[in-house]
Amino acid sequence: MVDRSLVDVEHLYRYYGPLCAVADVSFQVARGEVLGFLGVNGAGKSTTMQVIAGCLAPSAGRVFIDGHDLLDEPQAAKTALGYLPERPPLYRELTVDEYLNYCARLRGVSKRRVTAALTQTKERCGLTEVGRRLIGNLSKGYQQRVGIAQAILHSPAVVILDEPTVGLDPLQMREIRALVRELSTEHAVILSTHILPDVQATCDRVQIIHQGRLVASDTMEGLTQHLQTSALLVGLRRPPTQEVLGEILGVLQTEALEDGRLRLRHRLGNSPAEVLVEYAVTHGWGLYELTPERSTLEEIFVAITRNTQLLSQTEESDASFPVIPDSLGVAA
């Protein structure tokens, strides 16, 4: 169940010299949500995550973690935050237990709670059987689990995971995705990735960042419905001519597919499915398939980023990169 907002990002900017890596990014994340932060490599995902985690100062804008301003109350904000960077901060020469004990001390977990915190965290992350093993001897999947364990050891309100499944095999990916879903029951989770199946399997909402700007933000279902193709995939054993199908109310275009099926494009919200079934029965067309066609997340992602790219190329500008508005206080 979605609770109150635990992450509030307001008009975030981050510059590297003249390069604007993040431009006017704003969003919220509530407890019980997994927000997918999606973008191609170099889109600004990791920079945004590093700013939210307090590893980079914003050039402008504000970040609140569990109600605490990250710049004005950095200790309180970071106490409520767990962060797994793209490269987990692991000490390969330590055992899992030694490393997590060290992380607990860094996070200020009291001595009387360390044992219980380690036990609970290892159980959640599937590390109970490897506590005495050296981290350097673990598989990549188990090392990712250790990285997630250090991020949640102190029971933070917010967990940020930057590319948590990169380099994992399919089975390891499934295990990490299941763990991410389990984390959302107690935390607000931000998952930064360019791996589309991760988003589909774990996220409640999706934000797409492109060239440093948010270009889409919606629920998974809403995003799909917004850009779904208005089409039907139709299989007919004795199909009529495409001209006859084109006369059916609402059919704008017919397209013959290589497997013998047809794609019928229609006006959004005006599906001819019911009329088509009546025609097929009346005229003996032998209808064996009638499927609404939906865009995949990959198609949606490509369409949004491509349209944004074309739009940015047609906009006239005197500068190569956006300039921070004077109304925003730029941090030194």
N, C-alpha and C positions, 0 to 999 in steps of 0.2 A: 504494500500500500504506500503510495507516494505521500510523503510528509512535507514539512516546511522546507524552504530553500536553505541549503547549507553552503552553496557556492554562488556568489554574485560577482560577475565580471562586468565592469561598466566602462565602455569606450576605451578599450585597451589598445595602446600603440607600443611598438618596439622597433627602434631603428638601430641599424649597424652602419654608422657613418651616414651616407646618403641613401642607403638601402632601407626601405620600409618592409620589414619582415612580417609585421602584424599591424593591421590598420583598422581601427574603430571596431574592435570585436567586443560584443556584449552578449551575455547569456547567463542563465541560472541553472542550477542542478539541485534537486531535492533529495532528501533521504528516501531510499527505496527505488531510486532511478539509476539506470546505467545509461549514460550519455555517450554515444559514439561520436568521436571527433575525427572526421574522415577527410583525407586529402592525399594527393600524390606526394612523393618525396620532394621536399623543398617548398611545400605549400605554406608552411608556418606552424605546423602542428606541434613539433617539439619545442619551438620557441615559446609558443603560448603556454604549453605545459610547464616549462621551466619558470616562466614568469608567475604563473599561478602557484607553483610550489615554492616560490621565494628564492629560487636560485639565480634569477635575473631580475634586475630592477626594471619596471616599465618606463618607457619614455614618457608616457602619459596614460591617464586612466586610473581606475581603482579596482582592487580585488578584495572581497570580503570572504573569509572562511569561517563558517559557523558564527557569523555576526561580527567577526573581528577584522578590522582593516589591516591588511597585510603589511602596509608601510608604517602605520601608527602603532599597531600592536603586534609586532612580528612574532614575539614569543608565544602569545596566546593563539595566534592564527596557525603557527606551525605545529603547535601541540595538537591541534585538531586535524592535522593533515598527515597522511601517509603517502609516500611517493616512490614509485618504481620507475627509474629512468630507463631509457632505451638500453643502456648497458648497466645491468644490475651492479650495485656497489658491493661486491663480494670479496672476501679475503680467502683465497683458495687454500692457504696453508692452515686455516682453522677448521675444526669440525663444525657441523651444523649447530650443535648445542653451544659451543664456545662463541660462535659468531652471533647467534641470537641473544645469548646472555649479554654480550658486549653491546648489542643494539638496544637491549632493554635498559641498560645503564645510561646510554646516550639519550634515550627517550625519557628518562626520569621515572621509570617504573620503580616503585618502592621495593625494597629487598624482600618484604614479606609477600609481595605479589608476583615476584619474578618467576618462581617455579610454576605457579598456576597459569601465568600468562604464556610461558613457553609451552606447557603441556597443551593448553587449549589451541594455541596457534599452530603447533605441529599437527594436531589432529585435523584442524580445518584445512591445512595445506598438504596433507598426506605425507608428512615427514617423520612420523613417529618412529618408523623402523630404521631411519638413516641418521638419527641424532648424533651418533658417535663416528660417523664417517667424515673424512676430509671433503670439503666442498670441491676442491680441485679434482677429486675422483668421481664426482657425480656426473650423471648425464646432463645435457643441456636443459632437458625438461625439468629435472629436479633442481637444477640451479635456478631456473625461473621461479620454481615454487619457493625456494629460499628467499629470493628477491621479494616475492609477494609477502612472505612471512614477516620480513623486517618492516614492511610497509604497514602491516596491520597489527603488529605486536602490541602496540599501546592503545588499541581500540579507538582509532581516530574516527571523527565524524565523516571525513572525506578521504577517499582513496583515489589516487591518480596513477594510472597504468599506461606507460608510454611503450607502445609496440610490444606487448607481453608475449606474443606467440612467434616472433620473428626467429627463424632458424629451427623451429621445432618440427618433428614429424607429425603426420596426421593424428595419431593416437594421442600424442602429447598435447596437440592443439585442442582436441576435444576435452581433455582433462582440465586444461587451463580455462577454457570457456565455461565449463561447468563450475569451476571455482569462482569465476567472476560473477556468474549468476547468483551463486550462494552468498557472495559478499554483499550484494545489493539488498539483502534482507535487513542488514544492520547499518549500512553505510550509503552515502552518495558516492557513486563511482563514475569517474571519467576515463573512458577508454580511447586512447589516441592510436590510430592505426591507418594503414593503407590496404589492409587485407579485408576484403569485402565480406567473406564468410564469417569473420569474427563479429562484424557488426550485425549481420543477419541472425547469428546464433545467440547473441548476448544482449543487444541494446534495445531500450525502450524508445529512445529518441535518437535522431541523427542530425548532426551538423556537418556541413561540407565547407571546408575552407579551401580557397583557391587564390593564389598570389597574395596571401596575407589577409584576405577578406572573407567573411562568412557570406556564402552565396546561396545557402539553403539551410533551413532549420524546420524540422517537423518530426512527428512520430513516424515509425516505420510504415505503418499502414497509411497514414496521411500522405507521406512522400510518394508511396507507390500509386495511390489513387490520383494524386495530383498530376503525375506524368504518365499514367498508364495509357497504353495504346488503345484507342477506341476501335476495336476490331474483334471479330469472331474467327476462330479456326473451325472450318466446316469440312466434314468428310461425307461425301455422297457417292454411293455405288453407281448411280445412274444420273450424273449431274446434267442439268440443262446448260445452255450456252451462258457465257458470262453476261451477255446482253439481257437475258431473261432475269438473271439474279440481280442485275443492276436496276431493274424496274421495281424491286421490292422496296417498300417504304423505308427510308432511312439509309439505304446502302449507297455510299458515295463512290466506292471503288472496289473492284474485285481483282484478286491476284492469284494466279495459279502457282502452287508450290510444287517442288520436285517430287514429293512423295504422293502426289495425286490429290492432296487436300487443297482447300481454297481459303484464302484470307479475305474476309469481307470487312472493309472499313466503313464505319458509320459515324453519325454525329454523336458527340459526347452526351451521354444520358438518354440516348434514343436508340437503344439496342433493338435490332429487328429479329431477335431470337424467336420470340413467340410467333410472329408472322411467318418466319422461315420454317418453323416446325409444321405449321398448318399447310403451307405450300408443299412441303416435302411429303406429307401424308396424302394430301389430295392428288398429287401428280406422280406418286410412286418413285421418288428420287432415291430412296434407300438411304436415309440419313443414319449414319453410324457414329458420328462425332459432332459435338457442338460445344466448343470451349471458349469462354472469354479469354482473350489474350492480355496478359499483364507484362509490363516491362520488368526485367530483372533489376536488382540494385546496381549491377554493373552498367546496364544501359542507362539507368537514371543518372548515375554518377558521371558517365561519359557525356551525356546530353547536357547536364548542368555546367560542367567545366568547359565543354566546348563552346556552348552559347556564351558563357562569361568571357571566354578568351576572345571570341569574335567581337563581343560588345566592347571590350577594353581596347581592341585594336582600332575601332572606328571612332572612339571618343577623342576629341581634340584636347591637347594639354600642352602647356608651355614647359612642363618639367617632366623628367623621366619617371619620377616617383612622387607619390602624394606628399603634400606638405602638412605638417601637424597644424591644426587650427590654432589660432592665437588664444582662443578661449580655454584651451586645455593647458594646464600647468605642466610644463615639461620638466621632468626630473633631471637634475644635473648629473 
